[in-house]
Amino acid sequence: MTSTMNVKVPSDRIAAPSPWRSFARMVGTLWSNGKARLGLIILGLFVVVAVFAPLLAPYGPKVNTFERNADASAAHWLGTTAAGEDVLSQLIYGSQVSLLVGMAAGILSTIVAVLIGLSWGYMRGFLGEVVGFIVNLFLVIPGLPLMIVIAAYLQNGGILMIIAVIVVTGWAWGARVLRSQTQSLRGNDFVTSAQFSGDSRARIVFREILPNMTSIIAGTLFGAATAAILAEAGLEFLGLGDSSIVSWGTMLYWAQNSNSLLTGQWLLLFAPGLCIALLALSLTLINFGVDGISNPRLREGKGR
């Protein structure tokens, strides 16, 4: 006769899921989506170009000792600008500023959206109405005219000014989405259990609700980064940024000032415009994979 004995394993000895394993599963889900895979490849190429720009660029971005308005040749694959600068070198170095502004402004605006959206979705009463009024006010005001007014007032503030302008005008939509999701999670059993346990509001919001919104936050981040890259290029093209730096937006600005289309230098406009479009497209494609993480019905391939 055999007998069995139930041994209770202490909770502190139960292995918790590894963060690296969770990250690997998320990357695998992204890679299984064909559109997200293409977006990751394009984004990876831009990151490599930006990191190794000093090694890849044939000349310095501000070296102006070459022939002006020269056509494409073996020495200058994309020609030269009206100031005698190599277009390909500027295009390679310009990826650094565009990626920096896009990622920094996207991350900061997402942080603001998370803090305001989660707090707004959990709180009730008069304070919630006040936050709702502020968020709706930012949503109603057109983003581009507001950015133009702020950038014109703070002109010549450099990259930090552009990042600040994009963050101020770009957090409201993400906060609205996160607030709706927080309200749907607020009535769940695990939130009610935390409330009866005496947990503070901050702990409930950021320890109980926040982990269940990772995919939505990631989608908000990529959307904010895409908008930031386009906004930076638009402000630089309008001459509201720092025209002394080399970015894709300033390349468009100087090409427009030198009437490049009239002189046949269409590559001065086409090359940076194509890079801006491809970078924004890559982040948009990655968002499809993020949607697959939050909604398994949208997954493709083996990750389904």
Secondary structure as UniProt FT lines:
FT   HELIX           11..13
FT   HELIX           19..32
FT   HELIX           34..51
FT   HELIX           53..56
FT   TURN            61..62
FT   TURN            68..69
FT   TURN            77..78
FT   TURN            82..83
FT   HELIX           87..122
FT   HELIX           126..140
FT   HELIX           143..153
FT   TURN            154..156
FT   HELIX           158..170
FT   HELIX           172..186
FT   HELIX           189..196
FT   TURN            197..198
FT   HELIX           201..203
FT   HELIX           204..209
FT   HELIX           210..213
FT   HELIX           214..237
FT   TURN            238..239
FT   TURN            243..244
FT   HELIX           248..257
FT   TURN            258..264
FT   HELIX           267..294
FT   HELIX           296..298
FT   HELIX           301..303
//
